[in-house]
Amino acid sequence: MTQASFVTKRSPSWERLDGLLVRAARRGVRALEAGEIAELGRLYRATTSDLAYARGREFDSRLLEYLNRLTARAHAYVYGGSAETGAARIGRFYRETLPREFRHSFAYVAICTAITVAFSVVAFSLIRSHPAEAYALLPKELIPDEIRKSLHDSNFAFDRDFAPAMSAMIVTNNIKVAIMAFAGSITLGALTLYIVAYNGLMLGGLGALFANAGFGYDFWATIAPHGVIELTAIQIAGAAGLLIAAGIVYPGRFRRRDAIAANARRAGTLIVGVASMLVVAGTIEGFISPQRWAPGVRIAIGALTAVALLIYFGFSGRRVPVAAEELQ
C-alpha cells in the first residue's frame, strides 16, 4: 500500500480521533458519552497500529510526526484522563481485554495445548504398559516416595493422606513451569516448546504411575479442582512466550522492533491473566483440595472450572468490537 492510499483509507479514523480529543480537551473526558469514550480507546489503539505500519514502510516524516502527536494526545486520555476509576479499569481488563486477547492469541494457545496433550498421551501409554520407563522419562525427585515403593512392592498400600502434599507439589511445579514457559521466549520459543512438552510428559507419566498403583482415579480427583485452571494457565503462559518469539522471528509487515513491542504488550496482557489464574488455583488448592471430599465431588469441581473457563474465554467481551486487533 502506498502512502497516498494509506492516508486516504485511514485519515477519516484519525480525524474522528482528533475531534474527540478536541472535545475532551475543552470540556473534559466526562463530557463524552460512554460510547464515545469506548470509541476513543478503540481509535487510539487503531492509530498506534497505523503508526507502527507507517514506520515499518518508512513513510514521510511529517506523517510519522502527525501520528506521533495524535497518539501521544490520545494516550493521556486513554491511560491518564479516563473517566473510569481504577476499579472500573481492572473490571474492564478482566471483562473484555483479557478474554479478547486470549481469542486473538488462540493459535499459540492451541499449539501449546496440542503439544501438552500429545506428550501426555505418549507418557501415559508408555508408563502404563512399562512402569519401569518412568525413571527414563521423569526426574527421580518428581516420583513420590509412595509411588516408588509401589513399583517395587506389589503389597504396598497407598496412603490417601498423602494426597494434599502431592497436590501442593503439583501446584508448585506448575507455577515454575508457567514462568519458564513464558521466559522461554528469549530462546526464540525453543525453551517454551520444550517446557510445555516436558510438562505433558510429567502429567501423563504421573497419571500412569498412580493408575498402575491402583489409585489413578484418586490422582485425577486430587488435581482436578485446581489442575484445570493451572494447566490452562500454563498453555496461556506458553502462548505468551511464543507470541514474543513470533515478533522476533516473523515480524510481518512491521519493523522487528515494532513487532516485538506490539507482541510484548499482548503477551503482558496474557501474563497478568496467568498470574491471576494461578492465584485462584492456589486458593482452591489451599481450601478445597485438602478436604477429603469424595473423588466424584472433586472431579465435579474440576469440571465446573473447565466450563467456567470455556464460557469466560469464549464469550466475555464479544459485544465490544476491536479495531486495533484487526489491523495488527
N, C-alpha and C positions, 0 to 999 in steps of 0.2 A: 504494500500500500504506500503510495506516495504521500509526501507531507500535505499537499493540497487536498487530496481526497480524505486524508485522516482528519484534517482540520474541519473540512466540510461536514464530515459524518459526526464528529464528536463535539463541535462547538456549541450546538444547542444545549447539551448537557452542562458545559462549562458556564454558559450564560445563565442557565437556571440556577446553578450553584451560586454564582456571583450575586444574582438577585436575592436569594435567600440570605446570603451573608450581609448584604447591604441592609436589609430589613432588620436582621439580628443586631447589627451594629447600631442602628438608630434607636430601636425600641427594646432590645434585649431578646434573648432566645425564648423567654417565656411568652413573648408576644406571638410566636409562631404556633400554629396548630399542631396537634400531636402527629398528624400525618406528615406535616412539613418537616417536623424535627426528624422523623424517621427517614424522610426523603433526603434531608441534609446529610445524614450519615451515609446513606447509600451513594449519593453523588460524590461525597468525599472519597469513599473507597474506590469508586469508579475512576475518579480523576487521578488518584495515586497510581492506579494501574496504567492510565494513559501516560502519565509522566514517565513511568518505567519503560513503557513501549517507545516513547519518543526518544528517550536516552539511548535505548538499545539500537534504534535506527539512526542515531546521530543527526536528528533534525536540527533546524535552525536554533541558535542560542536564544533568540528572542522568544521563541515558542516555549523553550525549556524554562526561561526565566518567568514567563507568564504563568505557566503551570506550577512552578515552584511557589510563587507568591499566592496563587489560588489555594493550593493545598495547605500552605502554612496558615493562611487565614482560617480555613475550614477546620484545621486541626485544633486551633484554640477553642472553637466552639464544641466540636465533637468530643474532645477529651478534657477540656478545661471549663467550658462555659455552658455545658449542657444543663437542661432543666431537671435532669434526673438526679436523684440523690445517689449516694454511694450504694445504698441497699438496692435501689432500682437498677443500677448498672450491673450489680452482681446477679440480680434476678434475671435480667435480660441476657447476661452471659450464659447462664445455665439453661434458660428457657429457649434461647434462639441461637446464639453464637456457637456454642459447643456442639449441639446436635447437627447444625448445618455444616460445620467444618468436618464432623465425622462422616457425613454423607459425601461431602466434597472429596475427602481423602479415602473413600471406601476401597478403592482399588488397592491401596497399600495395606489397609487392614485385611483385605481378603487374601493377599499374598501371605502375610504372616499367619493368618488362620489356617490356610491350606497347608503350610509347612508344618505347623504345630500338629494338626490332625494326622497328616501323613506319617510323621516320625513317631507320634504316639501309637498309632496302629501297628507300625513295624515293631516297636519295642514291646508292646503288649503281646503281640503274636509270638515273637521270638522267645521271650522270657516265659510266657505261659507254657510253651512246649519244652523249653530248655532252661529251667530255673538257674542253672549254674552260669548262664550267659549274663546274668545280672552284674557279675563282677567285671565283665568286659565292657558293659555299656554305662554303668553307673559308678560314680565315685564311692569308695567304701564308706566314707563318712555320711553319705546320704541314705545308706541302707540301715534302717533302725536295728538296734541290737536284737529286738524281739523277732524281727524277720530273719536275721542272720541265724538265730537259734533254730527257727522253724525249718530252715533249709537243711540243717544237719540232724534234726531231731523230729521224727515224724509224730512223736507223742507230745510235743511242745504245745502248751495251751496259751493262746494269745490273751494278754491282759487288756481288757476293754478300757481300763482306767488310763492306759497309755494314749488313748485317742486325743485328749486335749493337748498333750505335749507334741504329738505328731502334727496336729493342726497348727500349732504355733510355729513349728519348724517349717511347715509348708508356706505359711504366711511370710515369714522372714525371707525364705528363699525367693518367693515370688516378687517381693519388693526389690531385692537385689537384681533379679532378672529384668524387671521393668526399667530400672536405672541403667543397667548395662545395655539393654536393647536400644535405648534412646542414645546413649553415649556412643554406640557403635557407628553413628553417622560419620564420625571423624575418620573411619576406615572405609569411607565411600559405601557404607552399608554392609560390608562383608561381615564384620563382627555382629551386626544386628541380625543378619540371617543365621549366623552360626548359633547365637544365643537363643533365638526363637526355636531353631531346630533341636538344640540340645535340651531345652526345656520340655519340648514334646517328648523326647526320649525318656526324660526323668518321669514325666507324668504317666506315660504308658508303662514304663518299667516298674514303678512303684505299684501301680494298679495291678499289674500281673503278679508281683510278689505277694501282695496281700490276697489276691484271688487264689494263688497256689497254696497259701496257708489256711484257706477256708474263710477268709474274712474280707473278701472283695466288696461285698455289699456294705459292710461297716466302713471300709475305706472311703468309698464314694459318698456315703451318708455323712461322714465326718467332714469332708472338704466341701460338700455341696453348698451349705449355707453361704459361705464366703468365697468359695472357689470359682463360682461362675463370674462374679464381679472381678476377682483378681485376674483370672485368665483373660477376660475381655480387656482389662486394663493393660495387660502385657502385650496383647495384639495391637492396641492403640499406641503404646509406647514404641513398639517396633515400627509401626506406620510412621510415627513422628521422626524416627531415625532415618527411615528410608526417604521420607519427604525432603529432609535437608540434603541427604546424599544425592537425590534426584536433581536438586538445584545446582549441584556441583557437576554432576556427570552429564545431565541433559537440561541445559538452561532454556532450550527452546528459542523463542524469538527475542528473549531478553538477554541483556549482558549478564555474564555469570554472577557478577557481584549483586546485581539487582534481583536475579532469580534466587540466589541464596538468601538475601534479606527477606524477600516475599515469603519463601517457604519456611524460613525460620520463624516468622510471625505466625504462620499457620501451625507449625509444629508446637510453638509456645502455647497456643490455644489447646491443643490436644494434651500437652503435658500437664496443664492445670487440671484438665479433666481427669487424667490418670491419677494425679495426686489426690484429688477429691474421692475418686473411686476406691483408692487404697485405704483412705481414712474410713470410708463406710465399711469396707470389707474387714478392716481391723476391729471396728466397733462390733460387727457381727461375730467375729471370731472371739472377742473378749466376753460377750454377754450371751451369745446363743450357742456357739459350738461347744463350750464346756458343759452345757446342760445335757444330761443323759436322757434326752428325749428318744423316742422310738426312731429307728432309722428311716421309716417311712415319713415321719414328720420332718426330719431334717432334709430328706430328698425333696419333699414338697416345698420347703422354704427355698431351696436352690432353684426349683422350677419357677417359683414366683419371681425370684430375682431375674431369671432369664427372660420371662415375659415382660417384666418391667423395663429391662434394658432394651428389648426389641421395640416396645412402644415408644420409649423415650428417644432413642436414636433414630428410629424410623419415621416418627411423625412430629416431634416437637419442632417448632419454628418454621413449619412449612408454609404458614399463611403469609409470611413476610418474604417478598421477592428479593433476590440478592443479585444486583447487577455486577458488583465487583468480581464475584467468583466466576461469573460467566465470561468476563473479559480476561481472566488470567490464563 
